[in-house]
Amino acid sequence: MEEMLKLASQFYEDEYKDSVLYASLSRDEKDLKLRDEFLRLSHIESNHAKFWHGFLDKRGKKPKKIKIGRLSFFFVKMLRKLLGPGTVVSLLEMGENSAIQKYFNFLTKYKLSDEEREVISKIIIDELEHEHFFYESKKRFHVENIRDFVLGMNDGLVELLGAVTGLSAVYVHNPKIVGISGLIVGVAGALSMGIGAFISVRSQRQVNESVKERMEVLFRVSPERAKGELMERLLESGMPEDVAREVAEKLSSNESAMINLLVQGGNENEIRSAFYTGLAYLTGIIFPVLPYFIASSSLLALPFSIFLAGTALAVVASVISILSGISVRKKIFEMVVTGLGAAFLSYLFGKLMEGLFHISAL
């Protein structure tokens, strides 16, 4: 009972905060379609919050007064201004995905009245509709590259922090060599990441185009064979045989729908993906490398490098956590500890190389 009430209190707080957040976004949004949708979402989340308030009240649990943190609003509006509406949409979608799973677990785990089950099921449907809106908005604003940016920046931070930390153990009195070496490694890494993203996205698109052409030929030559292939794919996804057979039968006369089911994804722009990934990687290298162009020794630059890189990792982790509904502390701990852990191991490796080859660069 106590665990159920604790979760319900968290749901109430989340829905209330989301309602206020969406209302704030709608007031500042210049895109009319997005503004109206944010306002609609605010009203829906407000109704959800009222349900959870009543849910708690009925069980003698007085809902606590919700304090709206300015930090989340600041991050959302900052991202909106710097990276456009697509970034906000993409990150808000993470929160919707998390909410859907939490509500489903709550619905299946605890003893509830029929009316409460019906309302919670409706809330889950609302959240799924939110997810659909965010998915459509992501396509509209081309925000599939947010993933590329986040991963690219994280790689740039962690890899370059490790590189300059390891080099610091060798070039103790020559910080500029460490900085220049870091830049060279960083630029090479950015090019490698960008080219890798380009090839990956382009290859996936080419594979999908090939599958699409094959299915178009198969559909015209042997519709029954095409229907059989669709059914096989549906069965592989875990769909019951009778349902898969019914779906395949209904789609057997609709070529485009059948092909869309068989060929999913691969619609990203490879040039844009490469650009975002490479740019993000270059952005990430700035933080660990910069101190080596300012400090008089590598050992003096090293703690500042670690501090800047750790701060950048913490900020990225905080933004993701706040907008995705996961623990800020856990995410920061995960990203910062892994990044700094890699740097520590790199420093030990640098000292090992110095000892093995008797290198002492002055």
C-alpha positions in Angstrom: 0.0 0.0 0.0 2.8 2.4 1.0 4.7 1.7 -2.3 1.5 2.2 -4.3 0.8 5.6 -2.7 4.4 6.6 -3.2 4.2 5.9 -6.9 0.9 7.7 -7.2 2.4 10.7 -5.5 5.2 10.7 -8.0 2.7 10.4 -10.9 0.8 13.3 -9.5 4.0 15.4 -9.2 5.2 14.4 -12.7 1.8 15.2 -14.4 1.5 18.5 -12.6 5.0 19.6 -13.6 4.5 18.4 -17.2 1.3 20.4 -17.4 3.1 23.6 -16.2 6.0 22.9 -18.5 3.9 22.4 -21.6 1.9 25.6 -20.8 5.2 27.5 -20.5 6.4 26.1 -23.8 3.2 27.0 -25.6 3.5 30.6 -24.4 7.0 31.0 -25.9 6.5 28.9 -29.0 6.3 30.8 -32.3 5.4 27.7 -34.4 1.6 27.8 -34.3 1.1 24.1 -34.8 3.5 23.2 -32.1 2.2 25.9 -29.8 -1.4 24.6 -30.0 -0.2 21.1 -29.4 1.8 22.0 -26.3 -1.3 23.8 -25.0 -3.5 20.8 -25.6 -0.9 18.5 -23.9 -0.9 20.9 -20.9 -4.7 20.5 -20.5 -4.5 16.7 -20.8 -1.6 16.5 -18.2 -3.6 18.7 -15.9 -6.5 16.3 -16.0 -4.1 13.4 -15.3 -2.8 15.3 -12.3 -6.4 15.8 -11.0 -7.0 12.1 -11.2 -3.9 11.2 -9.2 -4.8 14.0 -6.7 -8.2 12.3 -6.2 -6.6 8.9 -6.1 -4.4 9.9 -3.2 -7.1 11.9 -1.4 -9.5 8.9 -1.5 -6.9 6.8 0.3 -6.3 9.4 3.0 -3.0 10.6 1.6 -2.8 14.3 1.3 -0.8 15.3 -1.9 2.1 17.5 -1.1 2.4 21.0 -2.6 4.3 20.8 -5.8 7.3 23.1 -6.1 8.2 23.9 -9.7 11.9 23.8 -10.2 13.3 26.6 -12.4 16.2 24.4 -13.6 14.1 22.2 -15.9 12.4 25.2 -17.4 15.8 26.9 -17.9 17.2 23.9 -19.7 14.2 23.4 -21.9 14.1 27.0 -23.0 17.8 27.2 -23.5 17.8 24.1 -25.7 14.8 25.5 -27.6 16.7 28.7 -28.4 20.1 27.1 -29.2 19.0 23.9 -31.1 15.4 24.6 -32.2 12.1 23.0 -31.3 13.2 19.6 -32.6 15.6 19.1 -29.7 12.9 19.8 -27.2 10.5 17.5 -28.9 13.0 14.7 -29.0 13.9 14.9 -25.3 10.3 15.3 -24.2 9.6 12.1 -26.0 11.9 10.2 -23.7 9.7 11.3 -20.7 6.6 10.0 -22.5 8.2 6.6 -23.2 9.2 6.3 -19.5 5.7 7.3 -18.3 4.0 4.7 -20.4 6.0 1.9 -19.0 5.5 3.1 -15.4 1.8 3.4 -15.8 1.5 0.0 -17.3 3.5 -1.6 -14.4 1.3 0.2 -11.9 -1.9 -1.0 -13.7 -0.8 -4.6 -13.7 0.7 -4.7 -10.2 -1.7 -3.2 -7.8 -5.3 -3.8 -6.8 -7.5 -1.1 -8.2 -11.2 -0.4 -8.7 -12.7 -1.0 -12.2 -13.2 2.8 -12.6 -9.5 3.5 -11.7 -8.3 0.8 -14.1 -10.4 2.4 -16.8 -9.0 5.9 -16.1 -5.4 4.7 -15.9 -5.9 2.8 -19.2 -7.1 6.0 -20.7 -4.1 7.9 -19.4 -1.8 5.3 -21.0 -3.7 5.8 -24.3 -3.2 9.6 -23.9 0.6 9.1 -23.3 0.7 6.9 -26.4 -0.9 9.6 -28.4 1.6 12.1 -27.0 4.3 9.7 -28.2 2.8 9.7 -31.7 2.7 13.5 -31.8 6.4 13.6 -30.8 7.2 11.0 -33.4 5.5 13.1 -36.1 7.2 16.2 -34.9 10.6 14.6 -34.9 10.1 13.7 -38.6 9.0 17.3 -39.3 12.0 18.9 -37.5 14.5 16.2 -38.6 15.5 15.5 -35.0 16.8 12.0 -35.6 20.2 13.7 -35.5 19.9 14.6 -31.9 21.0 11.0 -31.1 24.1 11.6 -33.4 24.9 14.9 -31.6 24.6 13.4 -28.1 26.6 10.3 -28.9 29.2 12.3 -30.8 29.7 14.9 -28.0 29.9 12.1 -25.4 32.5 10.3 -27.5 34.5 13.5 -28.0 34.6 14.3 -24.3 35.5 10.8 -23.1 38.0 9.9 -25.8 39.9 13.2 -25.7 39.9 13.3 -22.0 41.5 9.9 -22.0 44.0 10.9 -24.7 45.2 14.1 -23.1 45.3 12.5 -19.6 47.6 9.7 -20.9 49.8 12.2 -22.8 50.1 14.3 -19.6 52.0 11.5 -18.0 54.6 11.7 -20.8 54.7 15.4 -21.7 54.7 16.8 -18.1 56.5 20.0 -18.9 55.1 20.5 -22.5 51.4 21.1 -22.2 51.1 22.7 -25.6 52.3 19.4 -27.2 49.5 17.6 -25.3 47.0 20.2 -26.5 48.1 20.1 -30.1 48.2 16.3 -30.0 44.7 16.3 -28.5 43.5 18.5 -31.3 45.0 16.3 -34.0 43.5 13.2 -32.4 40.2 15.1 -32.0 40.0 16.3 -35.6 40.9 12.8 -36.8 38.3 11.3 -34.5 35.6 13.8 -35.7 36.4 12.9 -39.3 36.3 9.2 -38.5 33.0 9.5 -36.6 31.4 11.7 -39.3 32.5 9.3 -42.1 31.3 6.3 -40.0 27.9 7.9 -39.6 27.7 8.8 -43.3 28.6 5.2 -44.3 26.3 3.6 -41.7 23.2 5.7 -42.6 23.8 5.5 -46.4 24.3 1.8 -46.2 21.1 1.3 -44.3 19.2 3.4 -46.8 20.7 1.5 -49.7 19.8 -1.8 -48.1 16.2 -0.6 -47.6 15.9 0.7 -51.1 17.1 -2.7 -52.4 14.6 -4.5 -50.2 11.9 -2.1 -51.4 12.7 -2.7 -55.1 12.7 -6.5 -54.5 9.3 -6.4 -52.8 7.9 -4.2 -55.6 8.9 -6.8 -58.1 7.8 -9.7 -55.9 4.4 -8.0 -55.4 3.8 -7.7 -59.1 5.1 -11.2 -60.0 3.7 -13.2 -57.1 1.4 -11.4 -54.6 1.0 -14.7 -52.7 4.7 -14.9 -52.2 4.9 -11.3 -51.0 2.0 -12.0 -48.6 3.9 -15.0 -47.3 7.0 -13.0 -46.7 5.0 -10.4 -44.8 3.4 -13.0 -42.6 6.8 -14.5 -41.9 8.1 -11.2 -40.8 5.1 -10.6 -38.5 5.6 -14.0 -36.9 9.3 -13.2 -36.3 8.2 -10.1 -34.4 6.2 -12.2 -32.0 2.7 -11.6 -33.4 0.3 -14.6 -32.9 -0.2 -16.7 -36.1 -3.9 -16.0 -36.5 -3.4 -12.3 -36.1 -0.4 -12.3 -38.5 -2.4 -14.2 -41.1 -5.3 -11.7 -40.8 -3.0 -8.7 -41.1 -1.2 -10.2 -44.1 -4.5 -11.0 -45.8 -5.9 -7.5 -45.3 -2.7 -5.9 -46.6 -2.2 -8.3 -49.5 -4.0 -5.8 -51.9 -2.1 -2.7 -50.6 1.4 -2.7 -52.0 2.6 0.5 -50.3 1.4 -0.5 -46.9 3.0 -3.9 -47.2 6.3 -2.5 -48.2 6.2 0.1 -45.4 5.8 -2.7 -42.9 8.7 -4.7 -44.4 11.0 -1.8 -44.8 11.3 0.4 -41.7 13.8 3.1 -40.9 16.7 4.1 -43.0 15.2 7.5 -44.0 17.9 9.6 -42.3 20.0 12.0 -44.4 23.5 10.7 -44.3 25.1 14.1 -44.9 23.2 15.7 -42.1 23.9 12.7 -39.8 27.7 12.9 -40.6 27.7 16.7 -40.0 25.9 16.5 -36.6 28.1 13.6 -35.4 31.4 15.3 -36.5 30.4 18.7 -35.1 29.3 17.2 -31.8 32.6 15.3 -31.5 34.6 18.5 -32.1 32.5 20.4 -29.5 33.3 17.6 -27.0 37.0 17.9 -27.5 37.1 21.6 -26.6 36.6 21.0 -22.8 39.4 18.6 -22.1 41.9 20.2 -24.5 41.6 23.9 -23.8 43.5 24.0 -20.5 46.7 22.7 -22.1 47.0 25.8 -24.2 46.8 28.0 -21.1 48.6 26.2 -18.3 52.4 26.2 -17.8 52.6 22.5 -17.2 50.6 19.4 -18.1 50.1 18.5 -14.4 48.6 21.9 -13.8 46.4 21.7 -16.9 45.2 18.1 -16.0 42.9 18.9 -13.1 41.3 21.8 -15.1 40.9 19.4 -18.0 39.2 16.8 -15.8 37.0 19.5 -14.2 35.8 21.0 -17.5 35.1 17.6 -19.1 33.4 16.3 -15.9 31.2 19.4 -15.8 30.3 19.1 -19.4 29.4 15.4 -18.9 27.4 16.3 -15.8 25.4 19.0 -17.6 24.6 16.6 -20.5 23.6 14.0 -18.0 21.4 16.5 -16.1 19.6 17.7 -19.2 18.8 14.1 -20.3 17.7 13.1 -16.8 15.5 16.1 -16.2 13.7 15.7 -19.5 13.5 12.0 -19.5 12.2 11.4 -16.0 15.2 9.3 -14.7 17.3 9.9 -11.7 19.7 12.9 -12.2 22.2 11.5 -9.6 22.3 8.1 -11.2 22.8 9.5 -14.7 25.5 12.0 -13.7 27.2 9.2 -11.7 27.1 6.9 -14.7 28.5 9.3 -17.2 31.0 11.1 -15.1 32.4 8.1 -13.4 32.8 6.2 -16.6 34.4 9.2 -18.3 36.8 9.9 -15.5 37.5 6.2 -15.0 38.7 6.0 -18.6 40.9 9.1 -18.0 42.5 7.5 -14.9 43.2 4.3 -16.8 44.7 6.3 -19.7 47.0 8.2 -17.2 48.2 4.9 -15.8 48.9 3.6 -19.3 50.8 6.7 -20.1 53.0 6.2 -17.0 53.5 2.6 -18.0 54.7 3.6 -21.4 57.0 6.2 -19.9 58.5 3.6 -17.6 58.8 0.9 -20.3 60.4 3.0 -22.9 62.1 5.5 -20.6 60.5 8.5 -22.2 60.7 11.8 -20.4 59.7 14.5 -22.8 60.7 18.0 -21.6 
